[in-house]
Amino acid sequence: MLHELTVGEARLLCLLFPHLAGLDIDHVEDLGDAVQIVARTRTASLACRGCGVVSARVHDRYRRRLQDLACGGRPVQVVLAARRFGCGNPACPVATFAEQVPGLTTW
């Protein structure tokens, strides 16, 4: 069963999963034996992990499927829509870099 969240429900979800507080939660789905949370990042710009230059140039978008801690005895999967940014520094060896969500994704 698919459930679109109200603002209050999204806040409640972030109380249970504080590491999702920096994301926009699109919806939650009851899969019967598991729960799926569909979210997206909201970063406007990001510093390159190679040289530190801030970029707002989105190179690509992609989805990541992440296993989170179980809640109520049921596995929780976060489907995260994230972006790859392009570094604007021509001397930087890192051409593109992905957003990371503290507490959820890391390098």
C-alpha positions as CSV (number, residue, x, y, z in Angstrom):
1,M,0.0,0.0,0.0
2,L,1.4,3.4,-1.1
3,H,1.1,6.3,1.3
4,E,1.7,9.9,0.4
5,L,2.9,11.8,3.4
6,T,1.5,15.0,5.0
7,V,4.0,17.5,6.4
8,G,3.2,16.2,9.9
9,E,3.8,12.6,8.9
10,A,7.1,13.5,7.3
11,R,8.2,15.1,10.6
12,L,7.1,12.1,12.6
13,L,9.1,9.8,10.2
14,C,12.2,12.0,10.8
15,L,11.7,11.5,14.5
16,L,11.9,7.8,14.0
17,F,14.7,8.0,11.4
18,P,16.6,11.2,12.2
19,H,19.2,10.5,9.5
20,L,16.4,11.2,6.9
21,A,15.8,14.8,8.2
22,G,17.9,16.4,5.4
23,L,15.9,14.6,2.7
24,D,12.5,15.3,1.0
25,I,10.4,12.2,1.7
26,D,8.2,11.6,-1.3
27,H,6.2,8.6,0.0
28,V,6.3,5.5,2.1
29,E,5.1,2.1,0.9
30,D,4.0,-0.9,2.9
31,L,5.4,-3.9,1.1
32,G,3.8,-6.4,3.6
33,D,7.1,-7.9,4.9
34,A,9.0,-4.6,4.6
35,V,8.7,-0.8,4.4
36,Q,10.1,1.2,1.5
37,I,10.8,5.0,1.9
38,V,11.2,6.9,-1.3
39,A,13.2,10.1,-0.8
40,R,15.4,12.6,-2.6
41,T,18.2,14.9,-1.7
42,R,17.7,18.7,-1.6
43,T,21.3,19.9,-1.9
44,A,21.5,23.0,-4.1
45,S,25.3,23.0,-4.3
46,L,28.1,20.8,-3.0
47,A,31.9,21.1,-2.5
48,C,34.0,18.7,-4.7
49,R,35.5,16.0,-2.6
50,G,38.7,16.3,-4.7
51,C,39.5,20.1,-4.6
52,G,36.8,21.7,-2.5
53,V,35.4,23.9,-5.2
54,V,31.6,24.4,-4.8
55,S,29.5,23.3,-7.7
56,A,25.8,23.6,-8.5
57,R,26.1,22.0,-11.9
58,V,24.2,18.7,-11.9
59,H,25.9,16.1,-14.1
60,D,23.4,13.2,-13.6
61,R,20.7,11.8,-11.4
62,Y,20.5,8.2,-10.2
63,R,18.6,6.1,-7.6
64,R,20.3,4.2,-4.8
65,R,18.6,1.4,-2.9
66,L,19.8,1.4,0.7
67,Q,19.0,-1.0,3.5
68,D,18.3,0.8,6.8
69,L,17.7,-0.5,10.3
70,A,14.6,-2.5,10.8
71,C,11.6,-0.8,12.4
72,G,8.9,-2.8,14.2
73,G,10.7,-6.0,13.2
74,R,10.4,-5.2,9.5
75,P,13.2,-4.4,7.2
76,V,13.3,-0.8,5.9
77,Q,14.6,0.1,2.4
78,V,15.3,3.7,1.4
79,V,15.1,4.4,-2.3
80,L,17.2,7.6,-2.6
81,A,17.2,9.8,-5.7
82,A,20.6,11.4,-5.6
83,R,22.7,13.5,-8.0
84,R,26.2,13.6,-9.3
85,F,27.7,17.1,-9.6
86,G,30.4,18.2,-12.1
87,C,33.5,19.8,-10.7
88,G,34.1,23.3,-12.2
89,N,37.8,23.2,-11.6
90,P,39.6,22.1,-14.8
91,A,42.7,21.1,-12.8
92,C,40.8,18.8,-10.4
93,P,41.3,15.0,-11.1
94,V,37.7,14.4,-9.9
95,A,35.4,15.2,-12.8
96,T,32.1,14.3,-11.1
97,F,31.2,13.5,-7.5
98,A,28.0,12.2,-5.8
99,E,26.0,13.6,-3.0
100,Q,26.3,11.8,0.3
101,V,23.8,11.8,3.2
102,P,25.4,11.8,6.6
103,G,24.2,8.7,8.6
104,L,22.8,7.1,5.5
105,T,25.5,7.1,2.7
106,T,29.2,7.5,2.9
107,W,32.3,7.0,0.7
